[in-house]
Amino acid sequence: MIQSVKYTSSGVLNFTFRNSVRLRHKLIKAKEEKPPPKVAQDVMNYIENTPEYAGIKNQIPKYLLRKYKAPESMYLINEGTAKEIVKAVKKNLIIHSPIVEVNPGLGILSKQLLQCQKSNLYMYETSSHFSQYLNELQASFPGRVKFKIADFFGMWKLAFQDKMDQGNRIQELLGDLATDDPNRVVTIVGSMPGLSFVKHLINTIVFQNTTSHLGRPDLFITMPGHHYEFLTDNEIQNRKHMAVPTLFQLLFDFKILANVPKVHFLPWTHPTTNKRVTLMDEHCLYLVNISQKRELPVPPDYLPLLWYFFKPHMFSKSTRVIPMLEQWIPGCGVWLITGQDPPDTDRRLAPGAGDAPLPHMTIFTEFGDLNLKQKITVFKKLISWPEFEQCPFRVSMENNLPKFVTAVEDDEKTSIGTHMDDIEHSDTENET
């Protein structure tokens, strides 16, 4: 309510909003007096009653003692498990490959990594809470540790900004870790409590493959078993359609190296209410090696188009192939039906000897009739036809870019919870 209206000496109205000011003061006061979130009692009991955590229990921030549905980060607190992880990682390390640890926290795994090999360790931590402990580790291993408070897997934002204004944010983030060699392997170690971690990687490869300055990532990631099952679902190779697992399997090679107790990582998560059928141990996290393929399915400039091609709104299992493609290039169905290509086809982009042959195509052929490799063949045919660059497919893709590409500034993290928009909101753990 406006309490008074006065004129200034210049004749301009001066409104005094006393009620508004009073209300704002109350809101600020309420925010200041709001008690901190309560820790989970079972987590506290576990930390308090486990003797080996006596030395670190006072170093753990309170927000890691809560339970979350989908935490963005996860921290290892058990030295024995750190040794097991490093033992498995060491067998698979590529000699002279730089090593990056994402969110090292108290540095328990970092210390083991530094002791088992001679390469330098690049540490990127999102929380400044751990700075003191990581600085101490840096002092203990002079010249071998490079530490930054930064969101390593948020580098796609910086890469996109660099692309827009020819900046050098990525090189500033990576420092001497940056490379112009796309085949340089970089070993990345960390934990992946949810799917957003993999989506970060997919984003980086799909949207900034030519500007990331990172090289080819070779990851050693601890993750829940049901997430690994989701990403590696064999049905994707046949008729099932989900965009994230499809892109994951097209861009990465993967294998399980070991399993470790889930309780050795903070924060803990709430039990899932989904009654999924799984062969994985839900009480464990799985140490998984995820490596970017040496050869991607299409040239880097066409990866965003491939991403758009596999979005659920583009097609489903029952969508007919030819009518859908003819929405973009009218009359192209004849090339699929006859098995021929137009005379001016771009052979650099067209399917080659290593691509899967298509079955006999008719106007009734559905995408559900094709396996994943055959869908890639269809995509390569589409982008190789001479009419493609004049058709609206690329413009449509650019108009439907995800929020993280079109609004890179709007990404302030206010909690440990997931802050990324999913690549595909329809790709959930329960999708069948």
KEPA-622496 format. One record per residue (C-alpha): z, x negated, y negated; residue number from 1. Coordinates in steps of 0.1 Angstrom, whole numbers, plus 5000, padded with zeros to 4 digits. Layout:
{c3=Z&c1=X&c2=Y&i=NUM}
...
END
This chain:
{c3=5000&c1=5000&c2=5000&i=1}
{c3=4992&c1=4987&c2=4965&i=2}
{c3=5025&c1=4985&c2=4945&i=3}
{c3=5011&c1=4976&c2=4911&i=4}
{c3=4979&c1=4971&c2=4892&i=5}
{c3=4977&c1=4947&c2=4863&i=6}
{c3=4951&c1=4932&c2=4841&i=7}
{c3=4949&c1=4895&c2=4836&i=8}
{c3=4942&c1=4879&c2=4802&i=9}
{c3=4905&c1=4879&c2=4811&i=10}
{c3=4905&c1=4916&c2=4818&i=11}
{c3=4902&c1=4912&c2=4856&i=12}
{c3=4922&c1=4935&c2=4877&i=13}
{c3=4952&c1=4918&c2=4895&i=14}
{c3=4964&c1=4936&c2=4926&i=15}
{c3=4998&c1=4929&c2=4940&i=16}
{c3=5000&c1=4938&c2=4976&i=17}
{c3=5038&c1=4937&c2=4982&i=18}
{c3=5037&c1=4956&c2=5014&i=19}
{c3=5009&c1=4934&c2=5028&i=20}
{c3=5028&c1=4903&c2=5019&i=21}
{c3=5060&c1=4917&c2=5034&i=22}
{c3=5042&c1=4926&c2=5066&i=23}
{c3=5026&c1=4892&c2=5068&i=24}
{c3=5060&c1=4875&c2=5064&i=25}
{c3=5074&c1=4896&c2=5093&i=26}
{c3=5045&c1=4887&c2=5115&i=27}
{c3=5049&c1=4850&c2=5108&i=28}
{c3=5086&c1=4853&c2=5114&i=29}
{c3=5081&c1=4872&c2=5146&i=30}
{c3=5057&c1=4845&c2=5158&i=31}
{c3=5081&c1=4817&c2=5150&i=32}
{c3=5110&c1=4835&c2=5168&i=33}
{c3=5089&c1=4844&c2=5199&i=34}
{c3=5106&c1=4827&c2=5229&i=35}
{c3=5086&c1=4802&c2=5249&i=36}
{c3=5069&c1=4815&c2=5281&i=37}
{c3=5093&c1=4815&c2=5310&i=38}
{c3=5088&c1=4790&c2=5338&i=39}
{c3=5083&c1=4802&c2=5374&i=40}
{c3=5116&c1=4799&c2=5392&i=41}
{c3=5100&c1=4789&c2=5426&i=42}
{c3=5081&c1=4761&c2=5408&i=43}
{c3=5113&c1=4749&c2=5391&i=44}
{c3=5132&c1=4751&c2=5424&i=45}
{c3=5105&c1=4730&c2=5441&i=46}
{c3=5106&c1=4703&c2=5414&i=47}
{c3=5144&c1=4702&c2=5412&i=48}
{c3=5149&c1=4701&c2=5450&i=49}
{c3=5123&c1=4674&c2=5458&i=50}
{c3=5139&c1=4640&c2=5454&i=51}
{c3=5107&c1=4621&c2=5447&i=52}
{c3=5101&c1=4641&c2=5415&i=53}
{c3=5135&c1=4630&c2=5400&i=54}
{c3=5118&c1=4604&c2=5379&i=55}
{c3=5091&c1=4627&c2=5364&i=56}
{c3=5107&c1=4662&c2=5362&i=57}
{c3=5117&c1=4657&c2=5326&i=58}
{c3=5082&c1=4644&c2=5317&i=59}
{c3=5064&c1=4676&c2=5329&i=60}
{c3=5055&c1=4700&c2=5301&i=61}
{c3=5070&c1=4735&c2=5304&i=62}
{c3=5035&c1=4751&c2=5304&i=63}
{c3=5027&c1=4734&c2=5337&i=64}
{c3=5058&c1=4750&c2=5353&i=65}
{c3=5044&c1=4785&c2=5348&i=66}
{c3=5020&c1=4802&c2=5372&i=67}
{c3=4984&c1=4810&c2=5361&i=68}
{c3=4956&c1=4832&c2=5375&i=69}
{c3=4929&c1=4807&c2=5366&i=70}
{c3=4941&c1=4775&c2=5350&i=71}
{c3=4916&c1=4753&c2=5333&i=72}
{c3=4932&c1=4720&c2=5343&i=73}
{c3=4953&c1=4709&c2=5372&i=74}
{c3=4976&c1=4678&c2=5375&i=75}
{c3=4986&c1=4658&c2=5405&i=76}
{c3=5023&c1=4649&c2=5406&i=77}
{c3=5028&c1=4635&c2=5441&i=78}
{c3=5024&c1=4598&c2=5447&i=79}
{c3=5018&c1=4601&c2=5485&i=80}
{c3=4989&c1=4625&c2=5479&i=81}
{c3=4975&c1=4602&c2=5452&i=82}
{c3=4974&c1=4574&c2=5478&i=83}
{c3=4956&c1=4597&c2=5503&i=84}
{c3=4930&c1=4607&c2=5477&i=85}
{c3=4924&c1=4571&c2=5467&i=86}
{c3=4921&c1=4560&c2=5503&i=87}
{c3=4893&c1=4586&c2=5509&i=88}
{c3=4876&c1=4578&c2=5475&i=89}
{c3=4876&c1=4541&c2=5480&i=90}
{c3=4855&c1=4544&c2=5512&i=91}
{c3=4828&c1=4561&c2=5492&i=92}
{c3=4828&c1=4542&c2=5459&i=93}
{c3=4796&c1=4527&c2=5448&i=94}
{c3=4802&c1=4491&c2=5438&i=95}
{c3=4802&c1=4484&c2=5401&i=96}
{c3=4800&c1=4521&c2=5393&i=97}
{c3=4822&c1=4529&c2=5362&i=98}
{c3=4851&c1=4553&c2=5371&i=99}
{c3=4862&c1=4582&c2=5349&i=100}
{c3=4894&c1=4602&c2=5356&i=101}
{c3=4895&c1=4636&c2=5340&i=102}
{c3=4929&c1=4649&c2=5329&i=103}
{c3=4950&c1=4620&c2=5345&i=104}
{c3=4983&c1=4636&c2=5332&i=105}
{c3=5012&c1=4613&c2=5340&i=106}
{c3=4988&c1=4587&c2=5355&i=107}
{c3=5000&c1=4589&c2=5391&i=108}
{c3=4965&c1=4589&c2=5405&i=109}
{c3=4953&c1=4565&c2=5378&i=110}
{c3=4977&c1=4538&c2=5389&i=111}
{c3=4965&c1=4540&c2=5425&i=112}
{c3=4928&c1=4538&c2=5414&i=113}
{c3=4935&c1=4507&c2=5393&i=114}
{c3=4953&c1=4490&c2=5422&i=115}
{c3=4926&c1=4497&c2=5448&i=116}
{c3=4896&c1=4482&c2=5430&i=117}
{c3=4886&c1=4460&c2=5401&i=118}
{c3=4864&c1=4484&c2=5380&i=119}
{c3=4876&c1=4496&c2=5346&i=120}
{c3=4890&c1=4531&c2=5344&i=121}
{c3=4880&c1=4555&c2=5316&i=122}
{c3=4905&c1=4583&c2=5312&i=123}
{c3=4899&c1=4615&c2=5293&i=124}
{c3=4929&c1=4638&c2=5288&i=125}
{c3=4928&c1=4671&c2=5270&i=126}
{c3=4966&c1=4673&c2=5263&i=127}
{c3=4982&c1=4649&c2=5238&i=128}
{c3=5015&c1=4655&c2=5257&i=129}
{c3=5006&c1=4628&c2=5281&i=130}
{c3=4996&c1=4602&c2=5256&i=131}
{c3=5028&c1=4582&c2=5258&i=132}
{c3=5026&c1=4578&c2=5296&i=133}
{c3=4989&c1=4569&c2=5295&i=134}
{c3=4995&c1=4543&c2=5268&i=135}
{c3=5022&c1=4527&c2=5289&i=136}
{c3=4997&c1=4526&c2=5318&i=137}
{c3=4971&c1=4510&c2=5295&i=138}
{c3=4996&c1=4483&c2=5286&i=139}
{c3=5003&c1=4476&c2=5323&i=140}
{c3=4967&c1=4470&c2=5330&i=141}
{c3=4954&c1=4452&c2=5299&i=142}
{c3=4917&c1=4453&c2=5294&i=143}
{c3=4911&c1=4477&c2=5323&i=144}
{c3=4920&c1=4511&c2=5309&i=145}
{c3=4902&c1=4530&c2=5281&i=146}
{c3=4919&c1=4562&c2=5272&i=147}
{c3=4909&c1=4591&c2=5249&i=148}
{c3=4923&c1=4625&c2=5241&i=149}
{c3=4891&c1=4645&c2=5246&i=150}
{c3=4876&c1=4673&c2=5267&i=151}
{c3=4853&c1=4652&c2=5289&i=152}
{c3=4837&c1=4682&c2=5305&i=153}
{c3=4832&c1=4698&c2=5271&i=154}
{c3=4806&c1=4671&c2=5263&i=155}
{c3=4778&c1=4696&c2=5267&i=156}
{c3=4789&c1=4711&c2=5233&i=157}
{c3=4785&c1=4677&c2=5217&i=158}
{c3=4752&c1=4671&c2=5234&i=159}
{c3=4739&c1=4704&c2=5221&i=160}
{c3=4751&c1=4696&c2=5186&i=161}
{c3=4734&c1=4662&c2=5188&i=162}
{c3=4702&c1=4678&c2=5199&i=163}
{c3=4703&c1=4701&c2=5168&i=164}
{c3=4710&c1=4675&c2=5142&i=165}
{c3=4701&c1=4642&c2=5159&i=166}
{c3=4738&c1=4632&c2=5158&i=167}
{c3=4756&c1=4606&c2=5180&i=168}
{c3=4787&c1=4625&c2=5191&i=169}
{c3=4781&c1=4619&c2=5228&i=170}
{c3=4778&c1=4581&c2=5223&i=171}
{c3=4810&c1=4582&c2=5202&i=172}
{c3=4828&c1=4601&c2=5230&i=173}
{c3=4815&c1=4578&c2=5258&i=174}
{c3=4816&c1=4545&c2=5239&i=175}
{c3=4805&c1=4517&c2=5262&i=176}
{c3=4804&c1=4542&c2=5291&i=177}
{c3=4772&c1=4557&c2=5275&i=178}
{c3=4738&c1=4548&c2=5291&i=179}
{c3=4702&c1=4556&c2=5287&i=180}
{c3=4696&c1=4551&c2=5324&i=181}
{c3=4695&c1=4585&c2=5341&i=182}
{c3=4700&c1=4569&c2=5375&i=183}
{c3=4732&c1=4549&c2=5366&i=184}
{c3=4759&c1=4564&c2=5388&i=185}
{c3=4793&c1=4572&c2=5373&i=186}
{c3=4822&c1=4580&c2=5395&i=187}
{c3=4843&c1=4609&c2=5383&i=188}
{c3=4877&c1=4618&c2=5397&i=189}
{c3=4897&c1=4649&c2=5389&i=190}
{c3=4909&c1=4684&c2=5400&i=191}
{c3=4890&c1=4716&c2=5398&i=192}
{c3=4913&c1=4747&c2=5401&i=193}
{c3=4886&c1=4772&c2=5392&i=194}
{c3=4848&c1=4775&c2=5391&i=195}
{c3=4845&c1=4767&c2=5354&i=196}
{c3=4847&c1=4730&c2=5362&i=197}
{c3=4814&c1=4732&c2=5383&i=198}
{c3=4799&c1=4754&c2=5357&i=199}
{c3=4806&c1=4726&c2=5331&i=200}
{c3=4786&c1=4703&c2=5353&i=201}
{c3=4757&c1=4727&c2=5358&i=202}
{c3=4757&c1=4733&c2=5320&i=203}
{c3=4754&c1=4696&c2=5313&i=204}
{c3=4726&c1=4690&c2=5338&i=205}
{c3=4706&c1=4722&c2=5329&i=206}
{c3=4709&c1=4722&c2=5291&i=207}
{c3=4715&c1=4685&c2=5282&i=208}
{c3=4700&c1=4666&c2=5311&i=209}
{c3=4679&c1=4643&c2=5288&i=210}
{c3=4707&c1=4637&c2=5262&i=211}
{c3=4740&c1=4634&c2=5281&i=212}
{c3=4740&c1=4596&c2=5282&i=213}
{c3=4762&c1=4599&c2=5312&i=214}
{c3=4739&c1=4589&c2=5340&i=215}
{c3=4741&c1=4605&c2=5375&i=216}
{c3=4776&c1=4619&c2=5383&i=217}
{c3=4793&c1=4612&c2=5416&i=218}
{c3=4824&c1=4634&c2=5418&i=219}
{c3=4855&c1=4632&c2=5439&i=220}
{c3=4871&c1=4666&c2=5431&i=221}
{c3=4901&c1=4684&c2=5446&i=222}
{c3=4894&c1=4721&c2=5447&i=223}
{c3=4906&c1=4753&c2=5465&i=224}
{c3=4888&c1=4759&c2=5498&i=225}
{c3=4875&c1=4794&c2=5490&i=226}
{c3=4858&c1=4780&c2=5459&i=227}
{c3=4840&c1=4754&c2=5481&i=228}
{c3=4830&c1=4782&c2=5505&i=229}
{c3=4816&c1=4802&c2=5476&i=230}
{c3=4795&c1=4773&c2=5462&i=231}
{c3=4782&c1=4762&c2=5495&i=232}
{c3=4775&c1=4796&c2=5511&i=233}
{c3=4746&c1=4791&c2=5536&i=234}
{c3=4734&c1=4826&c2=5530&i=235}
{c3=4722&c1=4815&c2=5496&i=236}
{c3=4696&c1=4794&c2=5514&i=237}
{c3=4683&c1=4825&c2=5532&i=238}
{c3=4683&c1=4859&c2=5514&i=239}
{c3=4715&c1=4862&c2=5495&i=240}
{c3=4712&c1=4859&c2=5457&i=241}
{c3=4740&c1=4845&c2=5434&i=242}
{c3=4731&c1=4823&c2=5405&i=243}
{c3=4759&c1=4798&c2=5404&i=244}
{c3=4759&c1=4788&c2=5441&i=245}
{c3=4721&c1=4787&c2=5440&i=246}
{c3=4721&c1=4763&c2=5411&i=247}
{c3=4749&c1=4743&c2=5426&i=248}
{c3=4730&c1=4738&c2=5459&i=249}
{c3=4698&c1=4730&c2=5440&i=250}
{c3=4714&c1=4703&c2=5418&i=251}
{c3=4741&c1=4687&c2=5440&i=252}
{c3=4748&c1=4672&c2=5474&i=253}
{c3=4783&c1=4679&c2=5488&i=254}
{c3=4808&c1=4671&c2=5516&i=255}
{c3=4845&c1=4674&c2=5523&i=256}
{c3=4864&c1=4642&c2=5526&i=257}
{c3=4900&c1=4653&c2=5531&i=258}
{c3=4926&c1=4681&c2=5525&i=259}
{c3=4959&c1=4678&c2=5506&i=260}
{c3=4989&c1=4701&c2=5499&i=261}
{c3=4983&c1=4725&c2=5471&i=262}
{c3=5020&c1=4724&c2=5460&i=263}
{c3=5015&c1=4687&c2=5449&i=264}
{c3=4995&c1=4699&c2=5419&i=265}
{c3=5006&c1=4718&c2=5387&i=266}
{c3=5003&c1=4744&c2=5376&i=267}
{c3=5006&c1=4767&c2=5406&i=268}
{c3=4985&c1=4798&c2=5407&i=269}
{c3=4994&c1=4834&c2=5415&i=270}
{c3=4985&c1=4845&c2=5450&i=271}
{c3=4951&c1=4862&c2=5451&i=272}
{c3=4950&c1=4899&c2=5460&i=273}
{c3=4915&c1=4895&c2=5475&i=274}
{c3=4915&c1=4899&c2=5513&i=275}
{c3=4887&c1=4875&c2=5519&i=276}
{c3=4878&c1=4861&c2=5553&i=277}
{c3=4880&c1=4823&c2=5551&i=278}
{c3=4880&c1=4794&c2=5575&i=279}
{c3=4897&c1=4772&c2=5549&i=280}
{c3=4935&c1=4766&c2=5546&i=281}
{c3=4947&c1=4785&c2=5515&i=282}
{c3=4977&c1=4762&c2=5513&i=283}
{c3=4956&c1=4731&c2=5508&i=284}
{c3=4932&c1=4718&c2=5482&i=285}
{c3=4901&c1=4700&c2=5495&i=286}
{c3=4889&c1=4666&c2=5483&i=287}
{c3=4852&c1=4671&c2=5479&i=288}
{c3=4824&c1=4646&c2=5471&i=289}
{c3=4798&c1=4662&c2=5449&i=290}
{c3=4768&c1=4641&c2=5439&i=291}
{c3=4739&c1=4650&c2=5416&i=292}
{c3=4707&c1=4649&c2=5436&i=293}
{c3=4684&c1=4620&c2=5429&i=294}
{c3=4655&c1=4644&c2=5425&i=295}
{c3=4660&c1=4676&c2=5407&i=296}
{c3=4639&c1=4707&c2=5416&i=297}
{c3=4619&c1=4706&c2=5383&i=298}
{c3=4615&c1=4683&c2=5354&i=299}
{c3=4645&c1=4683&c2=5330&i=300}
{c3=4628&c1=4703&c2=5303&i=301}
{c3=4622&c1=4731&c2=5327&i=302}
{c3=4658&c1=4733&c2=5340&i=303}
{c3=4668&c1=4760&c2=5314&i=304}
{c3=4639&c1=4781&c2=5325&i=305}
{c3=4650&c1=4777&c2=5362&i=306}
{c3=4685&c1=4788&c2=5351&i=307}
{c3=4670&c1=4819&c2=5335&i=308}
{c3=4648&c1=4826&c2=5365&i=309}
{c3=4678&c1=4828&c2=5388&i=310}
{c3=4699&c1=4850&c2=5365&i=311}
{c3=4708&c1=4883&c2=5383&i=312}
{c3=4691&c1=4904&c2=5356&i=313}
{c3=4658&c1=4887&c2=5364&i=314}
{c3=4656&c1=4898&c2=5400&i=315}
{c3=4677&c1=4911&c2=5430&i=316}
{c3=4669&c1=4910&c2=5467&i=317}
{c3=4650&c1=4942&c2=5464&i=318}
{c3=4629&c1=4932&c2=5434&i=319}
{c3=4592&c1=4930&c2=5442&i=320}
{c3=4579&c1=4895&c2=5434&i=321}
{c3=4544&c1=4903&c2=5421&i=322}
{c3=4553&c1=4932&c2=5398&i=323}
{c3=4581&c1=4912&c2=5383&i=324}
{c3=4559&c1=4881&c2=5377&i=325}
{c3=4531&c1=4903&c2=5362&i=326}
{c3=4555&c1=4914&c2=5335&i=327}
{c3=4552&c1=4878&c2=5322&i=328}
{c3=4517&c1=4870&c2=5332&i=329}
{c3=4495&c1=4901&c2=5337&i=330}
{c3=4471&c1=4898&c2=5366&i=331}
{c3=4488&c1=4867&c2=5382&i=332}
{c3=4494&c1=4886&c2=5414&i=333}
{c3=4459&c1=4878&c2=5426&i=334}
{c3=4468&c1=4842&c2=5428&i=335}
{c3=4498&c1=4849&c2=5450&i=336}
{c3=4480&c1=4873&c2=5473&i=337}
{c3=4450&c1=4850&c2=5478&i=338}
{c3=4472&c1=4818&c2=5480&i=339}
{c3=4450&c1=4802&c2=5454&i=340}
{c3=4458&c1=4788&c2=5419&i=341}
{c3=4439&c1=4791&c2=5386&i=342}
{c3=4415&c1=4762&c2=5379&i=343}
{c3=4436&c1=4750&c2=5350&i=344}
{c3=4469&c1=4748&c2=5369&i=345}
{c3=4492&c1=4720&c2=5358&i=346}
{c3=4494&c1=4699&c2=5389&i=347}
{c3=4524&c1=4680&c2=5376&i=348}
{c3=4545&c1=4712&c2=5378&i=349}
{c3=4528&c1=4730&c2=5407&i=350}
{c3=4543&c1=4730&c2=5442&i=351}
{c3=4536&c1=4699&c2=5462&i=352}
{c3=4536&c1=4689&c2=5498&i=353}
{c3=4574&c1=4689&c2=5500&i=354}
{c3=4577&c1=4724&c2=5488&i=355}
{c3=4581&c1=4754&c2=5511&i=356}
{c3=4549&c1=4774&c2=5518&i=357}
{c3=4550&c1=4811&c2=5509&i=358}
{c3=4545&c1=4838&c2=5535&i=359}
{c3=4515&c1=4861&c2=5531&i=360}
{c3=4522&c1=4879&c2=5498&i=361}
{c3=4515&c1=4915&c2=5490&i=362}
{c3=4526&c1=4937&c2=5461&i=363}
{c3=4555&c1=4949&c2=5484&i=364}
{c3=4569&c1=4915&c2=5490&i=365}
{c3=4605&c1=4913&c2=5478&i=366}
{c3=4626&c1=4884&c2=5467&i=367}
{c3=4649&c1=4892&c2=5496&i=368}
{c3=4620&c1=4882&c2=5519&i=369}
{c3=4620&c1=4847&c2=5506&i=370}
{c3=4645&c1=4819&c2=5512&i=371}
{c3=4657&c1=4796&c2=5484&i=372}
{c3=4630&c1=4770&c2=5489&i=373}
{c3=4603&c1=4796&c2=5487&i=374}
{c3=4618&c1=4810&c2=5455&i=375}
{c3=4615&c1=4776&c2=5440&i=376}
{c3=4579&c1=4775&c2=5451&i=377}
{c3=4573&c1=4808&c2=5433&i=378}
{c3=4590&c1=4794&c2=5401&i=379}
{c3=4569&c1=4762&c2=5402&i=380}
{c3=4537&c1=4783&c2=5405&i=381}
{c3=4548&c1=4804&c2=5376&i=382}
{c3=4554&c1=4775&c2=5352&i=383}
{c3=4522&c1=4756&c2=5363&i=384}
{c3=4498&c1=4785&c2=5355&i=385}
{c3=4478&c1=4779&c2=5323&i=386}
{c3=4490&c1=4812&c2=5308&i=387}
{c3=4527&c1=4803&c2=5311&i=388}
{c3=4532&c1=4786&c2=5278&i=389}
{c3=4517&c1=4816&c2=5260&i=390}
{c3=4537&c1=4842&c2=5279&i=391}
{c3=4571&c1=4855&c2=5266&i=392}
{c3=4592&c1=4840&c2=5294&i=393}
{c3=4604&c1=4809&c2=5274&i=394}
{c3=4611&c1=4830&c2=5243&i=395}
{c3=4630&c1=4855&c2=5264&i=396}
{c3=4651&c1=4827&c2=5279&i=397}
{c3=4659&c1=4813&c2=5244&i=398}
{c3=4670&c1=4847&c2=5233&i=399}
{c3=4693&c1=4850&c2=5263&i=400}
{c3=4710&c1=4816&c2=5262&i=401}
{c3=4747&c1=4818&c2=5270&i=402}
{c3=4773&c1=4818&c2=5242&i=403}
{c3=4783&c1=4782&c2=5248&i=404}
{c3=4748&c1=4771&c2=5237&i=405}
{c3=4743&c1=4795&c2=5208&i=406}
{c3=4778&c1=4792&c2=5193&i=407}
{c3=4791&c1=4758&c2=5201&i=408}
{c3=4816&c1=4758&c2=5173&i=409}
{c3=4835&c1=4789&c2=5185&i=410}
{c3=4854&c1=4772&c2=5213&i=411}
{c3=4890&c1=4767&c2=5202&i=412}
{c3=4914&c1=4763&c2=5231&i=413}
{c3=4947&c1=4780&c2=5226&i=414}
{c3=4961&c1=4777&c2=5261&i=415}
{c3=4957&c1=4761&c2=5294&i=416}
{c3=4938&c1=4792&c2=5306&i=417}
{c3=4901&c1=4793&c2=5312&i=418}
{c3=4883&c1=4792&c2=5278&i=419}
{c3=4847&c1=4789&c2=5290&i=420}
{c3=4824&c1=4818&c2=5292&i=421}
{c3=4810&c1=4820&c2=5328&i=422}
{c3=4774&c1=4812&c2=5333&i=423}
{c3=4772&c1=4844&c2=5353&i=424}
{c3=4798&c1=4870&c2=5349&i=425}
{c3=4784&c1=4887&c2=5381&i=426}
{c3=4790&c1=4856&c2=5402&i=427}
{c3=4825&c1=4861&c2=5415&i=428}
{c3=4843&c1=4850&c2=5446&i=429}
{c3=4840&c1=4884&c2=5461&i=430}
{c3=4803&c1=4889&c2=5456&i=431}
{c3=4784&c1=4897&c2=5488&i=432}
END
